[in-house]
Amino acid sequence: QLQASGGGLVQAGGSLRLSCTVSGRPFSSRAMGWFRRAPGKGRQFVAAIGSSGENIDYADFVNGRFTISRDNTRNTVYLQMNSLDSDDTAVYFCARGAGRLPTRSGELYENWGQGTLVTVSS
């Protein structure tokens, strides 16, 4: 299972750190990703990190505001989000990849968390 947490209500310009803990499935050998779905919109790639933490990819809109990281000793991936604005309001999902390398394609992720809601007030 993938358990995401850390969402909430934050003012524009604020920060949140999302966490996603994986249990019952291999973690350290798999890439992890974060996606989001804003109200009325489709799923959108946010960030991904390879199994060793050395390969990282961000969506263009991140623009240096977010940082993805992982702790393989805790089976947990994080998404530190800074300088949030109203466009970042969405449900954020973590996903476990089918392989070691990060990918932007949702079809290459095997398991998904339930999502955590991030609401940014302007």
N, C-alpha and C positions, 0 to 999 in steps of 0.2 A: 504493500500500500504506500501511497504518497500522501503525506499530510502537510498541507501548506498552512502557514499562519503568518501573522504580522500585519495584515491589512487593517484599515481603519479610516477614520476621517482626519484629514490634515488640511491646513490652510495652504494656499498657493505659496510656493517658496520653501515649504517645509520638506521634511525627510521622513522616510519610512524604511524599515528593513524587513524584507520578507524572508521567511525560512521555509524550507521544504525538507522533511525527513522521510527517508525511504526505509521501509521495513519489509522483510520477507522476500526480498529480491536482491540480486547483486547490485551493488552501487559503485564501488571503486573502479570497476571495469567498464563503466558506461558513461557516455556523455549525458549531461543534464541541460535542460532548457527551460526558459520562462517564456510564456506567451500571454497575451491578454485579449480580452474581448470587451470592447466598449459598447455602451448601450446602442442598439440598432446597427451594429457593425459586425463584421466577420472577425475570425481569429487572426491575430497579428503576432508575428515573431517579435520578441523583445531582446533576448540574449541567450547565449549557449556557451557551455564550457566543456572541454574535453575531459576524459576520465582522469588524467593526471593533473589537470588544472592549468596546463601550459598553453593550450589552444583555446582562445576566447573569441567570440564573435558578438557584435552588437548591431541592432537595427540602426539605420541612419538617424532616426528621430531621437535616439538616446543622446547623441551629441555630447558625450562625456559626463552626463548627469548620473548614470547608473553604473554600478559595479557588481558583476557576478563573481562569486567565489564558492569554494566548496571545502568541506572538511571531511575527508574520507574516513577519519577515525570516528566520526559521529554520524556518518551516512546522511549528511545534510548539505544542501546547497542553499546559498543566500543570494538575495538581490537587494543591494543597498541602493536606494533611490533618493536622490537629492534634487533640489530645485524643481520640485513637482509643480505642475500647472494643471489647469482644469482638463486639458486634453489627455492627461494621464489617468483620468477616472475610468476605471474598468475593473472587471474581474480578472485577476492574475492567476495563471495556472502554471504549475511546474510539470515537467514531463521527463521521463527517463528514456534515454536514447537506446536504439537497437545496437549501436556500436560505440567505439571509443571517441570518435571525432565529433565535434559540434556540427550541427546542421540547422538550417533555417526551415527545413521542410517538416511540417507537422506529421507527415505520413511516415517519417523515419523515427518516430518516437513510439515506444511500445506501451507505456503506461502513463496515465495522467492523474494528477491530483484533483481534488474537488473544487479548487479555486478559492481565492481569498479576495474580498472586495476592497478596493482602494478608491476612496472618494476624496477628491481635491476640491475644496471650496475656494472660490475666487473673491 
